Amino acid sequence: MRKVFVLASLAAMLASGTAFADTSGKKIAFSNNYAGNSWRQAMLKSYDIVTKKAVADKIVGAADVFTTADQEVPTQAAQIQNLILQGYDAIVINAASPDALNGAIKQACEAGIVVVSFDGIVNEPCAYRVVVDFEDMGKQEIAQMKALHPEGGNLLEIRGLAGTSIDDSIHKGLTEAVAANPEFKIVNSVTGNWDQTTAQKAVATVLPSLPDIVGVVTQGGDGYGAAQAFAAAGKPRPTIIMGNRQDELQWWKEQKAKDGYKTWSASIAPGVSTLAFWVAQQVLDGRKDIPHDLLVPYLAFTQDDFEQHLTDIPIGSVATKEYSQADAVEAIKANIK
């Protein structure tokens, strides 16, 4: 009778997704390909806060961070191979490319290592992906432009880090939405690398040759730089989509106070790195019901609510959310069909 009870309890535990393994000795590495802007700095800070506590609480044995010295795929691939050799049990990764790292990712999976990608995701099937619908974010930018400029007009696009899944997805969403709304036209596209200084220089370079611009569509971390470029050139201030950075929202607040300036802001929360960490821990904990693709919402602010959130963002940083283990369990539950 006792054997039947134990087996029934085990079956119920597996069905509910309840974890049962000890992860206190497990080692999780974070492979990061870039740290050169406020979003990535906030990402690393959130990861550090959450994982240090997880180690102190003996939930995992180690949660080490490895950031590459450049943005190159071969460097990150070599880094992953080193992490395999160092015996990590899981690798959380913000990838330089959606597919160029697949060989190294597959090697990790074949070595029994759990791989969880986020933000810059990978498409190797063995890896888990914490996915934000960046295509929808691009489409929403055009929807917001249409609400503010129903007559349409010329747009300038600022793109992010070349080769990443994020840049590709936002650009795809933007171009599809413009095709569906032909009153808008993207007249030029520059690369801002999600960095205000880079974006300002790139926009300043093309501004003299551009026709009148009604809006700037962005990827985050580039809106304030674009605003500075237009002001320095003495050009009329367009509607610039923001990316939840403190300097962007502060500039928006000042423009709103001046003449009621309207726009919209959206970005993935940098703290999604902590969700990826907890997903890796849950997989190591023995859960078999976790989908390989977990969809999480992006963080958006409107004309009505951005000022109340601005007060919570440190100067020079970006709006974020840090996930707890319980948050991760709920996010996994929401993604189980």
Steps between C-alpha positions, in 0.01 A plus 500: 500500500782742596674431165181588313467822700860602426461432128173694491662794679794497257264493202303794640823692559618446145161596360496828694854592399617491860882497526678239705876515431762671715659789306713635787817365339413595142704761315335742256710721270379812321650556153455864399627650175468873572493740795539837329171677572266582790266207423779243517639660817155480663470139378828407669408687819164321529666165431763567766242595765278196444769236446717607794200445727427165333856389573487636857171315555667181365245464221791465255872453556627767259365759257800647320487769230722501190488800266696486176753771422336571164172435321637229273335162456828298500596651837169399658515154339846447654367625832216241493747222422710607800190493722432143384853401599464674838211270589208740531159335528312777317580798279279807484584691183431836338625408154687696237314313226181291476665224296879546476549358851292189435804272474629600843149489648447148366834390648383629838167316476676176397718538810182500710509875566172694518505807273252788544518798262324833545496844335747394229355153460638199311304270269683174578203274595666353811514843669223665699397851395352775714334690220364852472278572201731759345318485168185618674700778665606622155141486378380688808744782423325557167158471668604771745630717213169456319308612809711816524541563125193354321606675179828303498840633398870425478669289767864453600587156637778444755609136513679313778790258519542339158460123479293458816152348502368814672609734222364267234163454673430868576603597146272230357206624706562858391528422129189279502301771680618769257404277207152475652488878553639649176433856620828451689839463332836413658731737311825395667637254750805544724670279758491623859614182683240579776740772619414872524844628390520267201142581401556875526804484272322274250189722483709818475683351201186443292282793615625755240387274215160402640159639403262616775469226764181448704631214711802298611447128562756348733609191692573653841800688634509723195206743537678761711798500264264552205334792679838663561596458134180667375543787749866555407408511130220750561248259348133483611454254787335179372310239699775276637409158637683448830650188659436532876841656578508761776649770277237433233206520740647809670530672161142395418381649831673832423351517151155411633525779757607743227227441243320171567737288286365148450671170427522136622772289659572126505783257567571159642567526876875435564404290799375231262854364546388391848201319354736307271713412805197361687385306194844333489474422872153352454620274217794388717245440775354222291197659344406334173198716411675827416435614141812578299346836402371719781330821385527799736356848439707807422476801728316800349421848632236738370440874513291445813730284713865554406562776757400285797749231390776752425547568871594133557779493239852595618674774301676346202311171527188339351162378626523139609344215694691237695341155510478274802491121490124521564463743205680248279273218611198718413651598161563133419145412607358773274688355202392138549224428250 
